[in-house]
């Protein structure tokens, strides 16, 4: 599913080591000394200092007064650019915010990013529980979220089994489905009802519902929309949620395909 999982034969080792330094620094919210970074990255202290000076000059790390290093503001700049790129046309964000404002629940757009199921855009709603993990770029727990199940449903049986084998089926709560058989049955039930759901499988007391936006074409062209809400709300309002999500999905499909239509029209002219 992911070509990037296999290191290229011409991989630039120095770049890989610098990125590893960034990862290690990012994993420590309180900062790390050059010695700690060198040890965790399995490089010499001299090499760590060279990389840190370079990364600091570019703004990707910052040196605190005590000598420890933390992530720099350039990382936030790249994240904003990533969020914008994953979201697609600006109208997508407008559609999600409108849907969230109308019913008060957080809405999410999901797709395959580099072969992984990920959230690509978010509009938070005041009636939804805040789930800190559900931000653009989140690519874990496909088996435990309605958004993930909906995208898994676009894969054939062999592809789905390969995806789950590669990424695992971690137990987020006691309700999380842990077997391929149980998940397949749950996805099939969602397809029959016209909406994938999960209740308490990702977070206790929180539910998620999802419908397809478009499911044909390459993985990167498959999109679903989901909303998160208190579990009791989904139990009481499932038909209304499904109707609203399908309406939002139709509007999102038009927004996602609008640039392609304009481009093709210009080419034909």
Residue pairs with C-beta under 8 A, 6 or more apart in sequence:
1 115
1 116
1 159
1 162
1 163
1 166
2 114
2 115
2 116
2 166
3 115
4 114
17 41
17 43
17 47
17 51
18 51
18 54
18 55
20 41
21 37
21 41
21 43
21 48
21 51
21 52
21 55
21 61
22 55
22 60
22 61
22 71
22 75
24 32
24 37
24 40
24 41
25 31
25 32
25 37
25 61
25 69
25 70
25 71
26 71
26 75
28 70
29 70
30 68
30 70
31 64
31 66
31 68
31 69
31 70
32 40
32 68
32 69
33 67
33 68
33 69
34 45
34 48
34 49
34 52
34 67
34 69
35 45
35 48
37 48
37 52
37 69
38 44
38 45
38 47
38 48
41 48
43 51
52 61
52 63
52 69
55 61
55 72
56 62
56 63
56 69
56 72
58 72
58 74
59 72
59 73
59 74
59 77
60 71
60 72
60 74
60 75
61 69
61 70
61 71
61 72
62 69
62 70
62 71
62 72
62 73
63 69
64 70
79 137
82 136
82 137
83 121
83 136
83 137
86 111
86 113
86 118
86 120
86 121
86 136
86 137
87 93
87 109
87 120
87 121
87 136
88 120
88 121
88 255
88 256
89 255
89 256
89 258
89 259
91 255
91 258
92 109
92 121
92 252
92 255
92 256
93 121
93 123
94 255
95 248
95 251
95 252
95 255
96 107
96 108
96 109
96 121
96 122
96 123
96 225
96 248
96 252
97 123
99 107
99 123
99 225
99 227
99 244
99 248
100 106
100 107
100 123
100 124
100 125
100 227
101 125
102 244
103 125
103 127
103 227
103 241
103 244
104 125
104 126
104 127
104 128
105 125
105 127
105 128
105 227
105 228
105 229
105 233
105 241
106 122
106 123
106 124
106 125
106 128
106 134
106 227
106 228
106 229
107 122
107 123
107 125
107 225
107 226
107 227
107 248
108 119
108 121
108 122
108 123
108 134
108 147
108 225
108 226
108 227
108 228
109 119
109 120
109 121
109 122
109 213
109 223
109 224
109 225
109 252
110 117
110 118
110 119
110 120
110 147
110 148
110 150
110 151
110 210
110 223
110 224
110 225
110 226
111 117
111 118
111 120
111 151
111 219
111 220
111 221
111 222
111 223
111 224
112 118
112 151
112 219
112 220
112 222
113 120
113 137
113 139
113 220
115 219
116 139
116 167
117 139
117 142
117 147
117 148
117 151
117 152
117 163
118 136
118 137
118 138
118 139
119 134
119 135
119 136
119 137
119 138
119 139
119 147
120 136
120 223
121 136
122 134
122 135
122 136
124 130
125 227
127 229
127 230
127 233
128 227
128 228
128 229
128 230
129 203
129 205
129 206
129 228
129 229
129 230
131 202
131 203
131 206
131 228
133 140
134 228
140 167
140 170
141 148
141 170
141 172
141 202
142 148
142 149
142 151
142 152
142 163
142 164
142 167
143 149
143 152
143 164
143 169
143 176
143 177
143 183
144 170
144 172
144 173
144 176
144 177
144 198
144 201
144 202
145 198
145 201
145 202
145 208
145 210
145 226
146 190
146 195
146 196
146 197
146 198
146 208
146 209
146 210
146 226
147 196
147 208
147 210
147 224
147 226
149 183
149 186
149 187
149 190
149 196
149 198
149 210
150 190
150 196
150 210
150 211
150 212
150 224
150 226
151 222
151 224
152 160
152 163
152 164
152 183
152 187
153 187
153 190
153 191
153 196
153 215
154 212
154 215
154 222
155 163
157 184
160 180
160 184
161 180
164 180
164 183
169 176
169 177
169 178
169 179
169 180
169 183
170 176
171 178
172 201
172 202
172 203
173 200
173 201
173 202
173 203
173 204
175 199
175 200
175 201
175 204
176 201
176 202
177 183
177 186
177 201
187 196
190 196
190 197
193 242
194 211
194 242
194 246
195 209
195 210
195 211
195 238
195 241
195 242
195 245
196 209
196 210
196 211
196 224
197 207
197 208
197 209
197 210
197 234
197 238
198 207
198 208
199 207
199 231
199 234
199 235
200 206
200 207
200 231
202 208
205 230
205 231
206 228
206 229
206 230
206 231
207 228
207 229
207 230
207 231
207 233
207 234
207 235
208 226
208 227
208 228
208 229
209 226
209 227
209 229
209 234
209 238
209 241
209 242
209 245
210 224
210 225
210 226
210 227
210 245
211 224
211 225
211 226
211 242
211 245
211 246
211 249
212 223
212 224
212 249
213 223
213 224
213 225
213 249
213 252
213 253
213 256
214 221
214 222
214 223
214 253
214 256
214 257
215 222
215 224
216 222
223 252
223 253
223 256
224 249
225 245
225 248
225 249
225 252
226 245
227 241
227 244
227 245
229 241
234 241
